[in-house]
Amino acid sequence: MTEASYLLRMRITLDTPPKQKAAYVTLPSLIRKHPFGHLIDTLQSEQYEERRYFNPQKLSDVRYEKLPFCMRVLLESTIRKCDGFYIKTDDVSSILDWQKQQNQAEIAFSPARVLLQDFTGIPAMVDLAAMRDALAKQGVDPNLVNPRCPTDLIVDHSLQIDYSKCAIQGPPSTMDESHGATVRSPACRPSPRGSSSSGSHCAGQRPGHRGGCTKASCSDAPSGRSAAVQIENTPLLCPFHLQPVSEPDTMIRNQEMELIRNKERLQFFKWCSKTFKNINVVPPDINTVHQLNLEYLCQVVQEGEGFIYPDSVVGTDSHTTMINGLGILGWGVGGIESEAVMLGQPVSLTLPQVVGCKLVGTINPLATSIDTVLGITKHLRQAGIGGKFVEFFGPGVQQLSAPDRTTIANMCPEYNATVSFFPVDDITLQHFKHTICSEEKLVVLEDYLKSIKLFRSYGDQSEEPQYSEVIEMNLSSIVPHVSGPKRPQDRVAVTCMKEDFINCLNEKVGFKGFHISKEKQATQVPFLHEGAEYNLAHGSVVIAAVISCTNNCNPSVMLAAGLLAKKAVEAGLMVKPYIRTSLVPGSGTVTHYLNTSGVLPYLRKLGFEVVGYGCATCVGNTAPLPESVVEAIKQGDLVACGVLSGNRHLEGRLCDCIRANYLASPPLVMAYAIAGTVSINLETEPLGVNSEGKDVYLRDIWPSKEEVNHTEENIVIASMFKELRSRMEKGSTFWNSLESAESALFPWDPKSTYIRCPSFFSKLSKEVCTPQSIEGAYPLLFLGDKVTTDHISPAGSIARVSAAAKYLQSKRLTPREFNSYGARRGNDAVMTRGTFASIKLQNRLIGKTGPKTLHIPSGQMLDVFEAAERYQRDGVPLIILAGKEYGSGSSRDWAAKGPYLLGVRAVIAESFEKIHRNHLVGMGIAPLQFLPGQNADSLELCGKERFTINIPQELIPRQQLIVQTSTGKSFSVMALFENDMDVAFFRHGGILKYVARSLLP
């Protein structure tokens, strides 16, 4: 199929009304024309209407049943989506021949849907809104511009913890300068049972006592019973006024602050939700992206265009891999890749190696799913499976519940696997009975997966696929562990924690060392908090957080934490009030079952109050520590600790004064918070002393597996998920009351510093120009090896002296209002000025580190943006010279969009990170590679020459091009266009213009 014929077919698909489109797809003539039309089969049963599907088994190829299950999902998609242009019959042959083609053949994969979170989703939606504007100017109906692939956008990365009931902190400003909105102080309610207003002053509050007032009027404890046990009626305290407040106030206040900070972004998302077809926007404070994907969005088997097919997903978050625990193939991609899929383009990938992980043995009753996760993480990390797919099999898999599997799959990025796949089996089906499936759909799902050999039966050894390699892990070897103090792969047995921490104090500074001298290891610093004196020492816990993402999807560990909290409170144990505690569940479902099971009040009593829903402590959005705590840490140069049940804990990420951070299961987070230190042997030392002076050990309050399972079975039921679905469909009060435009075109606010129409379509024409040679280009930058996307497009704070800061100051914003580059991804003016703004950028043109470059014609050293602006004003094209591994690191769309808007036409490097190479092509920038054995130094390039790159009109993939310099040198480079689609994108000036032109008449 030619590019022109494919564009015609694309226009038909985009423009045809849904009913006509269905008829178009079901035409027998089209089925006959499909390269694999002969594989179409019918699923029939008296229990449901018949469904059509592509049946790979009809290939009658013995290699199919030897493929790993994840490869079978790729094969089905490739067969179904084969069009001869994007996806070719050769791709199908390559997958069938996977044993020989792994790590060699390049294939195209079209996932069933796209998953976006708000930070990375906003640039994609801004681009689509800008495309509507561009097409409207050409006389095209803007309503034709919609995602072609079903897309879900979840607003969950905006939450910050400003209010916490149980930890006193300075309140945020009562006036938000950027919006002029007043933030009300938390409302206070009177003490329970009509006690007098004088009780609201909480005069009976004991220093160091968490939760509520100890006066009888507040606690309302019956005579003869401990107030520590009777917590249901204990008032919660406003963190600023120490007055009782109603239970929802913490969450409501945080939600209000989230709405105020992000009002412009949220109004834009609201407009998107009403305007675009094929996109579903989930508002803030409903759910985290991963939890929502598990509980609401996943289908396992999708239905569309007259066929059923396996669910699959790509998402703009590295932990999209969580969905593989339910037998749904998915992984994280960059922003431009996700936009490409949204616009109907497939993902390009090299056929991966698939490692079979065989699980044997029996899990220790005391080991939680987190222990299992961290055990497998270390095992796989040591096995060296970076960049590979992992598929689990063996008798041990049947001991893992569906939540356990998703927890393991979620940790994929931590052991560098691309995917950790658990095929659908009876346990998965049982899970779906309680979550997303009707009885009819369950039958369809099971029948369909069995018909195409995607259903796993571990009792049948004949079903064992062939893997690239097999590694075995004995689950009985797993004992309770934590992970840290700086990396998730550094696991420490709980019984060895004290010894390991002391060793870390002794070791030189590194991943497992802080280099604290022997004489300073016993340092204790006294300080005052709420009128009481406490001591901090090395190992003192100052942040304890049960947060969303990895753990909260698993009811067993959350219920274990709740049951431990209950037993701890009943035993008279408490958490010191200066410890910053928080509970950010993955969804309302978690809060629901914690509350229904009766453990939520006990969690609250220990300070673990629900503060909202979204990514918080894990991404550094925790509130500041009390000043007295910070001063004590600095005074003693202490290695203070944070303990959290998340998946990321890099040094300084939680707080810049906390050097040691440990990942732990939720119940162990509780245990270390109660102990107040990580320098403790939980097996032999007590957590604390009860009111009777008796030592209380972890074993005294640790819930048994039977207790947890009993509670889980009686709480985690289908009704919870039905209620959650209802709540998500209704939306939040904040979201429903938010005003947004009703127009087909977005009303861009010229005063906005968050949302701005980008200039990607400024010169859009129907005609496609033939590739033009790049003549007389100057290097904007002359870079070395391993230039990362963080160097190219920083995501952190905006420096006060940067080009972006100058722009924001021109908009009358103060430095405190700058926010971060990540928060301003919807404004191309900020992001372009932020391109190459890293203070760690090493540019050989200026010979020192910093975000500066040489404007070669004038000899002036300028900000990169200012130099690029001057070049563009003079009509001079730009290139970048670089070394090895250009564009490595996190996948980031603005690392390609920024250079494009700066006027960069090509990057000449020794090698490219693959995803970034794809992004450059997607923006119309030519990725050119020095020939083997050559680089800028060997060619004696100084970086101040002018370069002419001869690009032929009939450009083909991987063609060698001639580069000539103003000094008379000439050398060849390889154009890294891997296929015809890459060439087409480059000819059109990038994928956005390619798709826009497909809609022009």
WOMOLIN-V853407 format. One record per residue. N is the residue number from 1. RES is the residue in one small letter. BURIAL is # if it has 16 or more other C-alpha atoms within 10 Angstrom, else .. D_CENTER is the distance of its C-alpha to the mean C-alpha in Angstrom with 1 decimal. Layout:
<<N:RES:BURIAL:D_CENTER> <N:RES:BURIAL:D_CENTER>>
//
This chain:
<<1:m:.:36.6> <2:t:.:36.9> <3:e:.:34.5> <4:a:.:36.9> <5:s:.:37.2> <6:y:#:33.4> <7:l:#:33.0> <8:l:.:35.8> <9:r:.:34.1> <10:m:#:30.8> <11:r:#:32.8> <12:i:.:34.4> <13:t:#:31.1> <14:l:#:29.7> <15:d:.:33.0> <16:t:.:34.4> <17:p:.:34.3> <18:p:.:32.5> <19:k:.:35.9> <20:q:.:37.3> <21:k:.:34.1> <22:a:.:34.4> <23:a:.:38.0> <24:y:#:37.3> <25:v:.:34.9> <26:t:.:37.4> <27:l:.:40.4> <28:p:.:42.2> <29:s:.:42.8> <30:l:.:39.2> <31:i:.:38.7> <32:r:.:41.6> <33:k:.:40.1> <34:h:#:36.7> <35:p:#:36.9> <36:f:#:36.0> <37:g:#:37.7> <38:h:.:39.9> <39:l:#:36.9> <40:i:#:36.5> <41:d:#:37.4> <42:t:.:37.8> <43:l:.:36.5> <44:q:.:39.3> <45:s:.:40.1> <46:e:.:42.2> <47:q:.:39.1> <48:y:.:37.3> <49:e:.:37.8> <50:e:.:37.7> <51:r:#:34.6> <52:r:#:34.6> <53:y:#:32.3> <54:f:#:32.4> <55:n:#:33.6> <56:p:#:33.0> <57:q:.:35.7> <58:k:.:38.2> <59:l:.:37.8> <60:s:.:39.9> <61:d:.:38.3> <62:v:.:38.4> <63:r:.:35.4> <64:y:#:33.0> <65:e:#:33.5> <66:k:#:32.8> <67:l:#:29.4> <68:p:#:26.4> <69:f:#:24.9> <70:c:#:21.7> <71:m:#:24.1> <72:r:#:26.0> <73:v:#:23.1> <74:l:#:22.9> <75:l:#:26.6> <76:e:#:26.9> <77:s:#:24.6> <78:t:#:26.5> <79:i:#:29.8> <80:r:#:29.0> <81:k:#:27.5> <82:c:#:30.2> <83:d:#:31.8> <84:g:.:33.4> <85:f:.:31.6> <86:y:#:27.8> <87:i:#:28.2> <88:k:#:31.5> <89:t:.:33.6> <90:d:.:33.2> <91:d:#:29.5> <92:v:#:30.8> <93:s:.:33.4> <94:s:#:30.9> <95:i:#:28.7> <96:l:#:31.9> <97:d:.:33.0> <98:w:#:29.7> <99:q:#:31.6> <100:k:.:33.2> <101:q:#:30.6> <102:q:#:27.5> <103:n:.:26.3> <104:q:.:28.7> <105:a:#:28.4> <106:e:#:26.0> <107:i:#:25.1> <108:a:#:23.4> <109:f:#:21.1> <110:s:#:20.6> <111:p:#:17.9> <112:a:#:18.9> <113:r:#:16.1> <114:v:#:13.1> <115:l:#:10.0> <116:l:#:8.7> <117:q:#:7.2> <118:d:#:10.0> <119:f:#:9.4> <120:t:#:9.1> <121:g:#:11.1> <122:i:#:14.0> <123:p:#:15.4> <124:a:#:15.6> <125:m:#:17.4> <126:v:#:19.6> <127:d:#:20.6> <128:l:#:21.7> <129:a:#:23.6> <130:a:#:25.3> <131:m:#:26.2> <132:r:#:28.0> <133:d:#:29.9> <134:a:#:31.0> <135:l:#:32.2> <136:a:#:34.0> <137:k:.:35.9> <138:q:.:37.0> <139:g:.:38.3> <140:v:#:35.6> <141:d:.:34.4> <142:p:#:30.9> <143:n:.:30.1> <144:l:#:29.8> <145:v:#:26.5> <146:n:#:23.8> <147:p:#:20.9> <148:r:#:22.6> <149:c:#:19.8> <150:p:#:18.8> <151:t:#:15.6> <152:d:#:13.7> <153:l:#:12.1> <154:i:#:10.8> <155:v:#:11.6> <156:d:#:9.9> <157:h:#:8.9> <158:s:#:12.7> <159:l:#:14.2> <160:q:#:16.3> <161:i:#:18.9> <162:d:#:22.2> <163:y:#:24.3> <164:s:#:24.7> <165:k:#:27.8> <166:c:#:28.5> <167:a:#:27.9> <168:i:#:30.1> <169:q:#:28.6> <170:g:.:29.9> <171:p:.:29.0> <172:p:.:27.3> <173:s:.:29.7> <174:t:.:31.5> <175:m:.:31.4> <176:d:.:28.4> <177:e:.:30.2> <178:s:.:28.0> <179:h:.:28.6> <180:g:.:31.7> <181:a:.:30.5> <182:t:.:31.9> <183:v:.:29.8> <184:r:.:32.0> <185:s:.:32.6> <186:p:#:31.6> <187:a:.:34.4> <188:c:#:36.4> <189:r:#:38.2> <190:p:#:41.5> <191:s:#:41.8> <192:p:#:42.0> <193:r:.:45.2> <194:g:.:46.7> <195:s:.:47.1> <196:s:.:48.5> <197:s:.:46.4> <198:s:.:47.6> <199:g:#:45.3> <200:s:#:42.3> <201:h:#:43.0> <202:c:#:42.1> <203:a:.:45.0> <204:g:.:44.7> <205:q:#:41.3> <206:r:.:41.7> <207:p:.:40.1> <208:g:#:37.1> <209:h:#:37.0> <210:r:#:33.8> <211:g:#:33.4> <212:g:#:36.7> <213:c:#:40.3> <214:t:#:42.7> <215:k:#:45.6> <216:a:.:46.9> <217:s:#:46.4> <218:c:#:42.6> <219:s:#:41.9> <220:d:#:44.6> <221:a:#:44.9> <222:p:.:47.9> <223:s:.:50.8> <224:g:.:50.6> <225:r:.:46.8> <226:s:.:44.2> <227:a:#:42.1> <228:a:#:39.3> <229:v:#:39.3> <230:q:#:40.0> <231:i:#:36.7> <232:e:#:36.3> <233:n:#:38.4> <234:t:#:37.5> <235:p:#:36.4> <236:l:#:33.1> <237:l:#:33.6> <238:c:#:32.4> <239:p:#:30.8> <240:f:#:32.9> <241:h:.:36.2> <242:l:#:36.4> <243:q:#:37.5> <244:p:#:36.5> <245:v:#:33.8> <246:s:#:32.7> <247:e:#:29.8> <248:p:.:27.3> <249:d:#:27.9> <250:t:#:25.2> <251:m:#:22.5> <252:i:#:24.5> <253:r:#:25.0> <254:n:#:21.3> <255:q:#:20.7> <256:e:.:23.6> <257:m:#:22.3> <258:e:#:18.9> <259:l:#:21.0> <260:i:#:23.3> <261:r:#:20.8> <262:n:.:18.9> <263:k:#:21.9> <264:e:#:22.1> <265:r:#:18.5> <266:l:#:18.9> <267:q:#:22.3> <268:f:#:21.0> <269:f:#:18.4> <270:k:#:21.4> <271:w:#:23.5> <272:c:#:21.0> <273:s:#:21.0> <274:k:#:24.8> <275:t:#:25.5> <276:f:#:23.4> <277:k:#:24.1> <278:n:.:21.7> <279:i:#:18.8> <280:n:#:17.8> <281:v:#:16.4> <282:v:#:15.4> <283:p:#:16.5> <284:p:#:15.3> <285:d:#:16.4> <286:i:#:16.4> <287:n:#:13.3> <288:t:#:9.6> <289:v:#:7.7> <290:h:#:8.0> <291:q:#:11.4> <292:l:#:12.5> <293:n:#:11.8> <294:l:#:13.9> <295:e:#:16.6> <296:y:.:17.2> <297:l:.:15.9> <298:c:#:16.6> <299:q:#:20.2> <300:v:#:20.8> <301:v:#:23.6> <302:q:.:23.4> <303:e:.:26.5> <304:g:.:27.2> <305:e:.:30.0> <306:g:.:32.4> <307:f:#:30.5> <308:i:#:28.3> <309:y:#:25.7> <310:p:#:22.9> <311:d:#:19.5> <312:s:#:16.7> <313:v:#:13.5> <314:v:#:11.3> <315:g:#:8.0> <316:t:#:6.3> <317:d:#:3.0> <318:s:#:4.9> <319:h:#:5.1> <320:t:#:6.6> <321:t:#:9.5> <322:m:#:10.2> <323:i:#:12.4> <324:n:#:14.7> <325:g:#:16.2> <326:l:#:18.0> <327:g:#:19.3> <328:i:#:17.1> <329:l:#:16.1> <330:g:#:12.6> <331:w:#:10.3> <332:g:#:7.8> <333:v:#:10.0> <334:g:#:10.8> <335:g:#:11.8> <336:i:#:15.4> <337:e:#:14.9> <338:s:#:13.2> <339:e:#:16.1> <340:a:#:18.5> <341:v:#:17.6> <342:m:#:17.8> <343:l:#:21.1> <344:g:#:22.3> <345:q:#:21.9> <346:p:#:20.9> <347:v:#:18.5> <348:s:#:20.6> <349:l:.:20.3> <350:t:.:22.8> <351:l:#:23.9> <352:p:#:22.2> <353:q:#:24.0> <354:v:#:23.3> <355:v:#:24.0> <356:g:#:25.5> <357:c:#:24.7> <358:k:#:27.7> <359:l:#:27.5> <360:v:#:30.9> <361:g:#:32.4> <362:t:.:32.0> <363:i:#:29.3> <364:n:#:30.8> <365:p:.:31.3> <366:l:.:30.0> <367:a:#:26.7> <368:t:#:23.7> <369:s:#:20.7> <370:i:#:19.0> <371:d:#:22.1> <372:t:#:21.8> <373:v:#:18.1> <374:l:#:19.0> <375:g:#:22.2> <376:i:#:20.8> <377:t:#:18.2> <378:k:#:21.2> <379:h:#:23.3> <380:l:#:21.1> <381:r:#:20.3> <382:q:.:24.1> <383:a:.:24.7> <384:g:.:23.1> <385:i:#:20.9> <386:g:#:18.6> <387:g:#:17.7> <388:k:#:19.3> <389:f:#:18.7> <390:v:#:19.7> <391:e:#:21.6> <392:f:#:23.0> <393:f:#:26.6> <394:g:#:29.6> <395:p:.:31.2> <396:g:#:28.7> <397:v:#:26.0> <398:q:#:28.1> <399:q:#:27.8> <400:l:.:24.1> <401:s:#:23.2> <402:a:#:20.5> <403:p:#:18.3> <404:d:#:19.1> <405:r:#:18.0> <406:t:#:14.6> <407:t:#:14.2> <408:i:#:15.5> <409:a:#:13.4> <410:n:#:10.1> <411:m:#:11.5> <412:c:#:11.9> <413:p:#:10.3> <414:e:#:12.7> <415:y:#:15.6> <416:n:#:14.7> <417:a:#:15.2> <418:t:#:13.9> <419:v:#:14.4> <420:s:#:16.0> <421:f:#:18.1> <422:f:#:20.3> <423:p:#:22.8> <424:v:#:23.9> <425:d:#:26.8> <426:d:.:28.9> <427:i:.:26.5> <428:t:#:23.7> <429:l:#:26.4> <430:q:.:27.4> <431:h:#:23.9> <432:f:#:23.9> <433:k:.:27.2> <434:h:#:25.7> <435:t:#:22.7> <436:i:#:22.6> <437:c:#:25.8> <438:s:.:29.4> <439:e:.:32.1> <440:e:.:32.9> <441:k:#:29.4> <442:l:#:29.3> <443:v:.:32.6> <444:v:#:31.4> <445:l:#:28.2> <446:e:#:30.3> <447:d:#:33.1> <448:y:#:31.0> <449:l:#:28.8> <450:k:.:32.1> <451:s:.:33.9> <452:i:#:31.5> <453:k:#:31.1> <454:l:#:27.5> <455:f:#:28.5> <456:r:#:28.7> <457:s:#:31.8> <458:y:#:31.8> <459:g:.:35.6> <460:d:.:36.4> <461:q:.:36.5> <462:s:.:37.4> <463:e:.:33.8> <464:e:#:32.5> <465:p:.:30.9> <466:q:#:31.4> <467:y:#:28.6> <468:s:#:28.4> <469:e:.:28.9> <470:v:.:28.9> <471:i:.:27.9> <472:e:.:29.1> <473:m:#:27.9> <474:n:.:30.1> <475:l:#:28.3> <476:s:#:31.4> <477:s:.:30.7> <478:i:#:27.6> <479:v:#:28.5> <480:p:#:26.6> <481:h:#:24.6> <482:v:#:22.4> <483:s:#:20.4> <484:g:#:21.0> <485:p:#:22.2> <486:k:#:19.8> <487:r:#:18.0> <488:p:#:16.5> <489:q:#:19.1> <490:d:#:22.0> <491:r:#:23.1> <492:v:#:26.0> <493:a:.:28.2> <494:v:#:28.7> <495:t:#:32.4> <496:c:#:32.1> <497:m:#:29.8> <498:k:#:32.7> <499:e:.:34.2> <500:d:#:31.0> <501:f:#:30.2> <502:i:#:33.8> <503:n:#:33.5> <504:c:#:30.4> <505:l:#:32.6> <506:n:#:35.3> <507:e:#:33.3> <508:k:.:32.9> <509:v:.:29.8> <510:g:.:27.0> <511:f:.:24.1> <512:k:#:26.5> <513:g:#:29.0> <514:f:#:29.9> <515:h:.:33.6> <516:i:#:35.2> <517:s:.:39.0> <518:k:.:40.9> <519:e:.:42.9> <520:k:.:39.8> <521:q:#:37.9> <522:a:.:39.9> <523:t:.:39.3> <524:q:#:38.9> <525:v:#:38.4> <526:p:.:39.7> <527:f:#:38.3> <528:l:.:38.9> <529:h:#:36.4> <530:e:.:37.7> <531:g:.:41.2> <532:a:.:40.7> <533:e:.:40.6> <534:y:.:38.0> <535:n:.:37.5> <536:l:#:34.5> <537:a:#:34.6> <538:h:#:32.5> <539:g:#:29.9> <540:s:#:30.0> <541:v:#:26.9> <542:v:#:26.0> <543:i:#:22.5> <544:a:#:21.7> <545:a:#:18.6> <546:v:#:17.5> <547:i:#:14.0> <548:s:#:11.4> <549:c:#:8.9> <550:t:#:11.0> <551:n:#:14.5> <552:n:#:15.0> <553:c:#:14.8> <554:n:#:17.9> <555:p:#:21.0> <556:s:#:23.2> <557:v:#:21.6> <558:m:#:21.2> <559:l:#:24.8> <560:a:#:25.9> <561:a:#:24.7> <562:g:#:26.5> <563:l:#:29.6> <564:l:#:29.7> <565:a:#:29.5> <566:k:#:32.4> <567:k:#:34.5> <568:a:#:33.9> <569:v:#:35.0> <570:e:#:38.0> <571:a:#:38.9> <572:g:#:39.0> <573:l:#:36.0> <574:m:#:33.9> <575:v:#:31.2> <576:k:#:32.4> <577:p:#:31.7> <578:y:#:30.4> <579:i:#:27.3> <580:r:#:24.3> <581:t:#:23.1> <582:s:#:20.5> <583:l:#:19.1> <584:v:#:15.9> <585:p:#:15.8> <586:g:#:13.0> <587:s:#:15.6> <588:g:#:19.2> <589:t:#:20.1> <590:v:#:19.6> <591:t:#:21.7> <592:h:#:24.2> <593:y:#:24.9> <594:l:#:25.1> <595:n:#:27.5> <596:t:.:29.4> <597:s:#:29.9> <598:g:.:31.4> <599:v:#:29.3> <600:l:#:27.4> <601:p:#:30.5> <602:y:#:30.7> <603:l:#:27.1> <604:r:#:28.0> <605:k:#:31.2> <606:l:#:29.4> <607:g:#:27.2> <608:f:#:24.0> <609:e:#:24.0> <610:v:#:21.4> <611:v:#:20.2> <612:g:#:17.8> <613:y:#:14.7> <614:g:#:11.2> <615:c:#:9.2> <616:a:#:12.4> <617:t:#:14.0> <618:c:#:11.1> <619:v:.:10.2> <620:g:#:14.0> <621:n:#:14.8> <622:t:#:17.7> <623:a:#:21.2> <624:p:.:23.7> <625:l:#:25.9> <626:p:#:29.5> <627:e:.:31.5> <628:s:.:34.0> <629:v:#:31.3> <630:v:#:30.0> <631:e:.:33.7> <632:a:#:34.5> <633:i:#:31.7> <634:k:.:32.9> <635:q:.:36.5> <636:g:#:36.3> <637:d:#:33.6> <638:l:#:32.0> <639:v:#:29.0> <640:a:#:27.4> <641:c:#:24.6> <642:g:#:21.5> <643:v:#:20.6> <644:l:#:17.4> <645:s:#:16.0> <646:g:#:12.4> <647:n:#:10.9> <648:r:#:11.2> <649:h:#:14.6> <650:l:#:15.8> <651:e:#:19.2> <652:g:.:19.5> <653:r:#:15.9> <654:l:#:17.0> <655:c:#:20.3> <656:d:.:22.3> <657:c:#:25.2> <658:i:#:23.6> <659:r:#:23.9> <660:a:#:23.2> <661:n:#:20.1> <662:y:#:20.1> <663:l:#:17.7> <664:a:#:19.8> <665:s:#:20.1> <666:p:#:20.5> <667:p:#:24.3> <668:l:#:24.5> <669:v:#:22.7> <670:m:#:25.5> <671:a:#:28.1> <672:y:#:27.3> <673:a:#:27.1> <674:i:#:30.5> <675:a:#:31.9> <676:g:#:30.7> <677:t:#:30.3> <678:v:#:28.7> <679:s:#:32.1> <680:i:#:33.4> <681:n:#:34.3> <682:l:#:33.2> <683:e:.:35.7> <684:t:.:38.8> <685:e:.:38.2> <686:p:#:38.0> <687:l:#:35.0> <688:g:#:37.6> <689:v:#:40.9> <690:n:#:41.7> <691:s:.:44.2> <692:e:.:47.0> <693:g:.:46.2> <694:k:.:45.0> <695:d:.:42.3> <696:v:#:39.2> <697:y:#:37.3> <698:l:#:33.9> <699:r:.:35.8> <700:d:.:37.5> <701:i:#:34.5> <702:w:#:32.1> <703:p:#:31.8> <704:s:.:33.0> <705:k:#:31.0> <706:e:.:33.6> <707:e:.:33.0> <708:v:#:29.3> <709:n:.:29.8> <710:h:.:32.5> <711:t:#:30.5> <712:e:#:27.5> <713:e:.:29.9> <714:n:.:31.6> <715:i:#:28.6> <716:v:#:25.7> <717:i:.:27.5> <718:a:#:27.1> <719:s:.:28.2> <720:m:#:25.1> <721:f:#:22.9> <722:k:#:25.5> <723:e:.:25.4> <724:l:#:21.7> <725:r:#:22.0> <726:s:.:24.9> <727:r:.:23.0> <728:m:#:20.1> <729:e:.:22.8> <730:k:.:24.8> <731:g:#:22.0> <732:s:#:22.4> <733:t:.:25.6> <734:f:.:23.9> <735:w:#:22.4> <736:n:.:25.6> <737:s:.:27.7> <738:l:.:25.7> <739:e:.:27.9> <740:s:#:26.9> <741:a:.:29.0> <742:e:.:30.5> <743:s:.:31.2> <744:a:#:30.0> <745:l:#:29.4> <746:f:#:27.2> <747:p:.:29.5> <748:w:.:28.1> <749:d:.:29.2> <750:p:.:30.7> <751:k:.:30.3> <752:s:.:26.5> <753:t:#:24.6> <754:y:#:21.1> <755:i:#:21.8> <756:r:#:24.2> <757:c:#:25.4> <758:p:#:24.6> <759:s:.:27.6> <760:f:#:26.2> <761:f:#:28.9> <762:s:.:31.7> <763:k:.:34.1> <764:l:#:33.2> <765:s:#:36.3> <766:k:.:37.1> <767:e:.:38.7> <768:v:.:36.7> <769:c:.:38.2> <770:t:.:39.0> <771:p:#:37.1> <772:q:.:38.6> <773:s:.:39.4> <774:i:#:37.9> <775:e:#:41.0> <776:g:#:41.6> <777:a:#:38.0> <778:y:#:37.4> <779:p:#:34.6> <780:l:#:32.3> <781:l:#:31.1> <782:f:#:32.3> <783:l:#:29.6> <784:g:#:29.5> <785:d:#:27.4> <786:k:#:23.6> <787:v:#:22.7> <788:t:#:18.9> <789:t:#:16.7> <790:d:#:16.7> <791:h:#:20.4> <792:i:#:20.3> <793:s:#:17.9> <794:p:#:17.1> <795:a:#:14.3> <796:g:.:16.2> <797:s:.:19.3> <798:i:#:22.0> <799:a:#:25.2> <800:r:.:28.3> <801:v:.:30.3> <802:s:#:27.9> <803:a:#:28.5> <804:a:#:25.7> <805:a:#:27.3> <806:k:#:30.6> <807:y:.:29.3> <808:l:#:27.8> <809:q:.:31.1> <810:s:.:33.0> <811:k:.:31.3> <812:r:.:32.7> <813:l:#:29.5> <814:t:.:30.0> <815:p:.:27.8> <816:r:.:26.4> <817:e:.:25.1> <818:f:#:23.4> <819:n:.:19.9> <820:s:.:17.5> <821:y:#:16.9> <822:g:#:13.2> <823:a:#:14.8> <824:r:#:17.5> <825:r:#:15.7> <826:g:#:17.9> <827:n:#:21.0> <828:d:#:22.2> <829:a:#:25.0> <830:v:#:22.8> <831:m:#:20.4> <832:t:#:23.5> <833:r:#:25.2> <834:g:#:22.2> <835:t:#:22.3> <836:f:#:23.7> <837:a:#:23.9> <838:s:#:22.8> <839:i:.:25.5> <840:k:.:25.1> <841:l:#:25.9> <842:q:#:29.1> <843:n:#:31.1> <844:r:#:34.4> <845:l:#:36.1> <846:i:#:36.4> <847:g:.:36.4> <848:k:.:34.2> <849:t:.:30.6> <850:g:#:29.2> <851:p:#:28.0> <852:k:#:31.4> <853:t:#:33.3> <854:l:#:36.9> <855:h:#:38.2> <856:i:#:40.6> <857:p:.:43.3> <858:s:.:43.9> <859:g:.:43.0> <860:q:.:41.0> <861:m:.:37.8> <862:l:#:35.3> <863:d:#:31.7> <864:v:#:29.9> <865:f:#:29.5> <866:e:#:33.1> <867:a:#:34.4> <868:a:#:32.4> <869:e:#:33.8> <870:r:.:37.3> <871:y:#:37.0> <872:q:#:35.9> <873:r:.:38.7> <874:d:.:41.1> <875:g:.:39.7> <876:v:#:38.7> <877:p:#:35.9> <878:l:#:33.5> <879:i:#:32.1> <880:i:#:30.1> <881:l:#:31.5> <882:a:#:29.3> <883:g:#:29.4> <884:k:#:27.4> <885:e:#:23.7> <886:y:#:23.1> <887:g:#:19.5> <888:s:#:18.0> <889:g:#:14.8> <890:s:.:11.3> <891:s:#:11.5> <892:r:#:12.4> <893:d:#:14.5> <894:w:#:16.7> <895:a:#:17.9> <896:a:#:19.9> <897:k:#:20.5> <898:g:#:21.9> <899:p:#:24.4> <900:y:#:25.5> <901:l:#:26.4> <902:l:#:28.1> <903:g:#:30.4> <904:v:#:29.3> <905:r:#:30.7> <906:a:#:30.1> <907:v:#:28.6> <908:i:#:31.0> <909:a:#:29.4> <910:e:#:30.3> <911:s:#:27.1> <912:f:#:23.6> <913:e:#:20.2> <914:k:.:19.9> <915:i:#:16.8> <916:h:#:18.1> <917:r:#:21.5> <918:n:#:20.2> <919:h:#:18.8> <920:l:#:22.2> <921:v:#:24.0> <922:g:#:22.0> <923:m:#:23.2> <924:g:#:26.7> <925:i:#:26.9> <926:a:#:28.9> <927:p:#:27.5> <928:l:#:30.7> <929:q:#:31.2> <930:f:#:34.3> <931:l:.:36.4> <932:p:.:36.4> <933:g:.:38.3> <934:q:.:38.0> <935:n:#:36.0> <936:a:#:36.9> <937:d:.:39.0> <938:s:.:40.9> <939:l:.:41.7> <940:e:.:42.8> <941:l:.:40.6> <942:c:.:40.7> <943:g:#:38.0> <944:k:#:40.6> <945:e:#:42.0> <946:r:#:41.5> <947:f:#:39.9> <948:t:#:40.9> <949:i:#:38.8> <950:n:#:40.8> <951:i:#:38.7> <952:p:.:40.8> <953:q:.:40.9> <954:e:.:40.4> <955:l:#:37.2> <956:i:#:36.1> <957:p:.:33.1> <958:r:#:33.3> <959:q:#:36.5> <960:q:#:38.0> <961:l:#:38.7> <962:i:.:41.2> <963:v:#:40.4> <964:q:#:43.3> <965:t:#:43.5> <966:s:.:46.0> <967:t:.:47.6> <968:g:.:48.7> <969:k:.:46.1> <970:s:.:44.7> <971:f:.:42.1> <972:s:#:39.9> <973:v:#:36.2> <974:m:#:34.1> <975:a:#:32.2> <976:l:#:29.0> <977:f:#:28.9> <978:e:#:28.2> <979:n:.:29.6> <980:d:#:31.4> <981:m:#:28.3> <982:d:#:27.2> <983:v:#:30.8> <984:a:#:30.7> <985:f:#:27.6> <986:f:#:29.3> <987:r:#:32.6> <988:h:#:31.0> <989:g:#:29.2> <990:g:#:25.7> <991:i:#:24.0> <992:l:#:24.0> <993:k:#:27.8> <994:y:#:28.2> <995:v:#:26.8> <996:a:#:28.7> <997:r:#:31.9> <998:s:#:31.6> <999:l:#:32.2> <1000:l:#:35.2> <1001:p:.:38.6>>
//
